[in-house]
Every structure is written in C-alpha cells, then in structure tokens.
Amino acid sequence: MAAEKICVKAQDRANFNNNVDYCVGTGRLGLALTEEYLKELAYVQEMIGFSCIRGHGLFSDDVSIYHEYEENGETKVEYNYTYIDRIFDAYLKLNIRPYLELGFMPGQLASGTQTIFYWKGNTTPPKEYKKWTDMVIALLAHLKVRYGEAEVITWPIEVWNEPNLPGFWYKADMEEYFKLFKETFLAIKAYDDRFQVGGPAICGVKDAEWIEAFLKFCRKEGIKPDTITRHHYTVEFPERIGHYDYSKLEDQEMRFANLQSTRDIVDSFEEFKGLPIFLSEFSTSYTPRGVIHDTNLNAAYLARQLSGLGDVNYGYSYWTFGDVFEEQGVPNSLFHGGFGMVAHGNIPKPTFWTFYFYKQLKLFGQDCVYRDDKAVIVKNEKGYAGILWNIDEEDVTRELAFELTEDGEYTLLTKTVDETTCNPLKVWHDLGEPAYPTAEETELIRSAAQPLTGSSIAKSEDKTAKVSIVTRRNGVVYFSLTKRKATPDRGYDYEKVLSFH
C-alpha cells in the first residue's frame, strides 16, 4: 500500500474558498409541488443546509404565471401566482431561498414553438419584449409584497439558461440573447437597482467567445452585470446505451484551467475587472442518465473539484440536490444516473457525503493550513479537520504529522465513504437491481449508504501528533483531531472492561 507524508503546521496558510453551501440546483420548479421532492430537499437542508436553490421553468406553463385573454377585441394579460407562491413558501419553510433563473418562455408570450425536455419548456424569444419585462417586474413586485422587500432583494437573478446551446435558446442567437439580457437588466434596475442581475449562464460550447462578446456588448451599452455566470461539467461526450449515458471524466487540471480562462477574460476588461463569477450549474456528467452520478468515483472526483472551485469563482451550485427530475422523462429505475445527490427514498449517494463533509469543514474553521490535489485541512482553536480523497487509485495511507500547542491525548475521528464502507449502488446491484424497490429493500439500501465512523487516540510528543489515515480507491475521508479530555465515572476502567472475563 502506497504511503504519503503530510506535515501540517499551525501557522501555515493555503488558499481555500469553501462556499459549498451557497447554492444547489433542482429540476424544474414545478416539481416542488410533489411530496417526494420536498422530502428529499428537507433531508438535504437538515444535513447540509444550502442558502439558495436554482432551477428552470419559473415562467414555464406548468407554473402557470402568464396568461393572455381577449376582452372587447383587445388582448390583455393577467398573472397567476398560485403555484409559485406554494413553491417559494415551501422553499422558505426549509430555509432555502430562490435563485431566480428567468426562463423559460410562457407559451402565449413565445415567438415560436421550439421546446426542450419531456416537459416542453419553450426556448424561443418573447414575441413582445415589453410584455416579457412587464411580467418579470410584476413578479418581483408580487414577491416583495408576499415575502418582504428586505428579503426579496437578496435573491439573485440570472437571465435565461445556456443561450449558447440551440436547444435552450432558438438557434443559439447571440445577438437576440444580448437583447433579452439588456431589456431585462435595464427593466429590473429601473424598478429597483438593489437586485443583483447576472448572465449569460453559458455552458461549454464556444464559452470564451460568448463571454468576451457578452462583455463587449455590455461595455458598448453601458451595462455592468452584477455577476458573470457560467456552467461547468467535466466529462467527454457520452456513449448512449439503452436509457443510459456512459462518459469518461476529463482531466481535473484542464477543467480548472478552463475556469481560469473565464476569470482572465473578465479581468481583461478594465470596467469589469474583479466582477464575481458564479457557476450556476456544475457536476461531472451533463445528462440526467449519466451513470457516473451514482458512484463512489463521482464523490472522490468532486472532492477535488470542491477544493478548488472557489479559487476563481465566488460560488458554485451543484446540479442537483435530488433525483426527482424529468428532463428526459420519468426515471426508469432507482439508480438511473440521475443528477441528484439523493436518490428516491432519501437514499444519500456517495456524492452527498462529499458535500456534507465540506459543510462540516466550513463549520469547523476557515483557516486553511494545507491543501494539495488530494487533501484539504483547516484548523481552529480546538485542533484540525480535513478531507482526504483518492480518485481511482490503489489504496493510499497518508501519514500526517500535526503541530500542536501542547502535548497530551488527542481524539482522531474519521468518517469514511468508499466502495467498501458506503456503496448503496453495489447493494442495489447485488439485490438484483430492482427498478422499484419495496420499502424493505429501500431501507436496506439506505442502511448501506452511511459513512463508516472510526476513532482512535493519538498521543502528542514534542507538540506533534502523528496519525495514519487510509483512503481506499474512490474514497473520501473526513477527519478531525481535537484535544481529548477524559472524564471517567468513579470506578470505571475501560481497559479493565475490555479484559474482564
């Protein structure tokens, strides 16, 4: 077994921006009207607690906001907020706030009939831009009344989704998207300039060309977006077999370089230098049948991603929190490669624990003392905590030496997620891959979806404690090392208990 040594010094500092709990993605907003969706979100919020949630379909017909009708030979418009109020009420009850992605186009307001997905979101420009901006402002006004001005102005806004892809924006018409952004941005700022409005929310194709052209357009029009948004996926083009997509992961450093290129483009414009960049979607595979999503490899790969996404981006939103998702139709089976970090029946996938570990790391401390491409470690006044990962390699033992302020006993706690300790996908497979598991089978699979907790006592000598932690193939380990204070009851002898016959 390979061994690697890490020396952790209390005064060292490493760059690490951990904003793991800022935002998470969801399927279309209308799914929030279903029971299973809300159960999964409640679980995610209880365990991790994201601040914002971003999804498609705010203005799509299933949410039913926009309506035209004829009266006395005149076309009039009315709005219906019944469903969006239920959705946002549910979000706020779970202590998560909407990240307002403005899209898609209501059927009656659309200039064409092109749609995307099983649920047919219209992806054409508005037939009248004034009606579009009136609808946007009317919604913001309604939200202010319902939830309070101080609350709603903190909700970020993004204009459309992936307009550089022809399926998401008719013909991927760059100039038409720029018009949509300008009209929307100016209308919102004229209504209340405290709202934070971003774009262009591009994904993959011609990303550098789109970012540069977008900023040139904004400079020409005298517009300064509050946020530059883009997406980040990390697989090659998939192979489709039956219902499922099989993809190879891309090189991590190449993907980080791509993110840096966006930062460089933004900073090359003097008037936009330093503008925050938000990854409003990120994951490995970009398809909802991407089988990698259910694996331990996904969890380990994303552990590396989460250690570095904050280097040039102020925030990043994983796509998505749960498997209630219907872009390519209703899922055919329990484990179907869904985007979610939680499967049906509130079964946490290995990736869920990667996010949970990073949230625990954030709660532990923000002073990062060590970071490389396989580990990140922080400290506080009580000791150290960190995350180790192993992406598709043989088992690795990491020998860590921690600099401490005093000698004595320290408690090492570990939580391990790997293919041996926490692998619900394997249990489901071994059960025969039941597409629709019974309640008993679901509970059994869920029981195999928990980290393995371990503990030991490390003794510090010369103000240094040495510990060894094993990370198996495709594993992620969270650990903490804190001062131990023994408080045994009178007459209790742990060693005697273990040796008693």
Buried (B, 14 or more C-beta within 10 A) or exposed (E): EEEBEBEBEBEBEBEBBBBBBBBBBBBBBBBBBEEBBBBBBBBBBEBBBBBBBBBBBBBBBBBBBBBEEEEEEEEEBEBEBEBBBEBBEBBBEBEBBBBBBBBBBBBBBBBEEBBBBBBBBBBBBBEEBEBBBBBBBBBBBBBBEBBEEEEBBEBBBBBBBBBBBBEBBBEBBBEBBBBBBBBBBBBBBEBBEEBBBBBBBBBBEBBEEBBBBBBEBBBEEEBBBBBBBBBBBBBEEBEEEEBBBBBEBBEBEEBBEBBEBBBEBBBEBEEBEEBBBBBBBBBBBBBBBBBBBBBBBBBBBBBBBBBBBBEBBBBBBBBBBBBBBBBBEEBEBBBBBBBBBBBBBBBBBBBBBBBBBBBBBBEBBEBBBBBEEBBBBBBBEEBBBBBBBBBEBEBBEBEBEBBBEEEBEBBBBBBBBBBBBBBBBBBBEEEEEBEEBEEEBBEBBBEBBBBEEBEEEBEBEEEBBBBEBBBBBBBBBBBBBBBBEEEEEEEEEEEEEEEEE
